[in-house]
Amino acid sequence: MDKTERLVDFPAFLASMAHDMKNSLSMLLNTLDEVVGTCTSEKCPSHRHLSQMQYEATRVNFNLIQLLTLYKMDRDQFSINISHYPVSELIEEIALQNRPLLDYKGIEILNECPDDLTWFMDSNLISGVINNILNNAYRYTKSRILIRANEINGWLVLSIEDDGQGYPEEMLGTGVQKGSGVSFKTGSTGLGLYFASMVVKLHKNKDREGFISISNGGEYGGGCFTLTLP
Amino acid sequence: MAIDYKHKKILIVDDFSSFRRLMVRMLESLGAKDIDDAYSGDSAIQKMESKAYDIVMCDYNLGHDKKDGQQILEEAKHRGLIRYSSIFVMLTAENTMPMVMGAVEYQPDDYLIKPISKEMVTMRLEKILKRKTDFEDIETAVRNKEYLRAITLCDERAINIPRYMLEYLRLKGDLCITIGRYDEAAAVFEKVLSMREISWAKMGMGKVHFHKGEYLKAKDMFKSVLDDNKTYMEAYDWLAKALQELEALDEAQKVLLTAIGISPKAILRHQTIGDISGKIGDYDAAEEAFKSAIAIGKHSCFKSPSYYTGLAKTMIKKDSPDEALQVLNSARNEFKGNIEAMFQTVSMEGIVYKGMNRKEDARKTIQEATRLLEKLSGKVPMEATMDLARVCFDLGEKEKGMQFMQNIVRNNHDNDKVLAMVQGVFKDSQLEEEGAKVITTTKNEVIKLNNEGVSLIEEGKLEDAIEYFEKAAKGLPESKIINANAAQALMMYMQKSGTNEKYLYTASQYLDRIKSIDPSYDKYQKLLNLYEKVAGSSKKPDA
């Protein structure tokens, strides 16, 4: 009949496409990993390019993860999986994952989190959010990233600060929460924050729900992303 | 805790050879030498049958219409192909796993999302190993059936190791349910829920309500779990159980159909849908459900003759007795050599023949079933036996039918639910009065049998009592009181004359039987204490 009927279930089609792309990307990333492992920057002239490829592929991978997760949330097929998780360990793990790239750029990550701090969260989702922020920070940071986590008045407050230029003025403010920062014209930065805000909102306990905020300044004078979980 | 990969036996399961090669290289670079790989579930199981792997890394999605990672894990655990100390890691392409929430006992040690870096693998495996070490003595206690000791350990750890506090509480709650200490379990889950409305604690609470017969409360609890998390598959099954108890069969069917929509491979769920659908006269749904169960069963270790008998029963209702016979015939082929399965199949054949009015064939099946029943040791399939008795009564073979029914009563003389079912059969066959008499005399027989054994104990003739109850328990494997006294005689003997491994093991077998029938049984609770006292003293000879 009309056009909408011919494109059977476009979002579902998109999702399975994204799934397939992700499989290929996994192979690509793993292979790149191996290649990078065999060449060091002194000996291998293509090392710089390889690192760049690794970075971009990782970025695409994070985007696909977000896309698939948002798709499932939209379709009501998504369920959060909360467990009691050691926060410091989570940060360590994420730092380790991102280390090769950050090392290459000479960016240092500092983990300031009490060892015995545990929190209720979906660790997969939260590490997705943090990975994404770090991935962006890689682009904008000069030399240092600080991840700080603390319990404040019954909330987990986790912030990621860098010494870059900070967030552009127009992104600061209330838009972040509602996802109105998503502009399909200007690129995916807004999408990342939208994803983050969706994820933290799923973290609920007794009438309280998580939220994110962004600001500039902080200890290093750059951008500061904070997620707060009940 | 660095892992020495050199001596680890590792299995990689993935349908893509390039990925398998990649994983092999990655693990080799960590120092692993003994790495196998498999491209499918069947070949993975085959490899696990012949080698005890320390680490299995298994992709979840192994291709359309193939065994998936979860099925491999379930089969491997069910058949004891992986030990507690082995590590099973599920690899997935996404972080939004649609069916991760299987039963706790069938959960992998961890999920890893592709792409997987070397750093990630090392870190996660080390973490899992550390966790296993931390939980080792509790697991050992559970394996040795020293549940009370395991619970005490959980209590201590929850205080001493705060990072695992919730896990210890969860373990404790589940253990308390296992051994029928429902109030204690409720206290644990309540404590957790006061901290956080976490799904597994709600789930535990729901189970406690269910076991205590508070089905309405249980229903609400399970519903609330599903409100939070639509892929918590266990909650659908328990919700349906509660609804069945509340006699809301239509709703129970609907709940399970929803669950099947999400996770289509759960074989037992298909069977339950078949059973419920049959009860509410929705034979089309029943047919579909049993057919699905049979189809999935071809790839599963959980195949059972009851899917076939269920389908046959449905086909009778749909006036297709020939098809029913066909189904049962394929069951005969599928379960050759399995006496219990044959007994169930043959009993159902009897019903079909009876319905077709082929009396001679029906009589033959009764004879065959009787022979099979004699060969059957241990648990007798109750439902099939009742079905068979009905056929006997219908064909005028009253004596034979009574014999079958007596067997059930003897084994369940103190189980009111079963006795009510027995009465139902008698009523349907217009044998209500005579049946009631049979129930009473049989009950008395068992009581007398038990009392004689008890007096042996009271007279201190413990060795005689052990022998007496051993014989009794062989004949009545499902009688709570007989099993309890059999265990008690053994333990009293050990208290007096010192423990020995054989008796300890036998006693634990008796206790296990009671646990599977009714863990909240008073006498079981007391015997558990006694068992651990006896078992404990065997380890500390000086104590």
Interface residues (C-beta under 8 A of the other chain):
Chain A: H19 K22 N23 L25 S26 M27 L29 N30 T31 D33 E34 G37 N61 I65 L68 T69 K72 D76 Q77 F78 S79 I80 N81 I82 S83 H84 P86 E89 E93 L96 Q97 R99 D116 T118 F120 N124 L125 G128 N205 K206
Chain B: F16 S18 F19 L22 R25 M26 S29 A93 E94 N95 T96 P98 V100 M101 Y111 I113 K114 P115 I116 S117 K118 E119 M120 M123 K127 P162 R163 M165 L166 E167 R196 E197 I198 S199 D228 N229 K230 T231 Y232
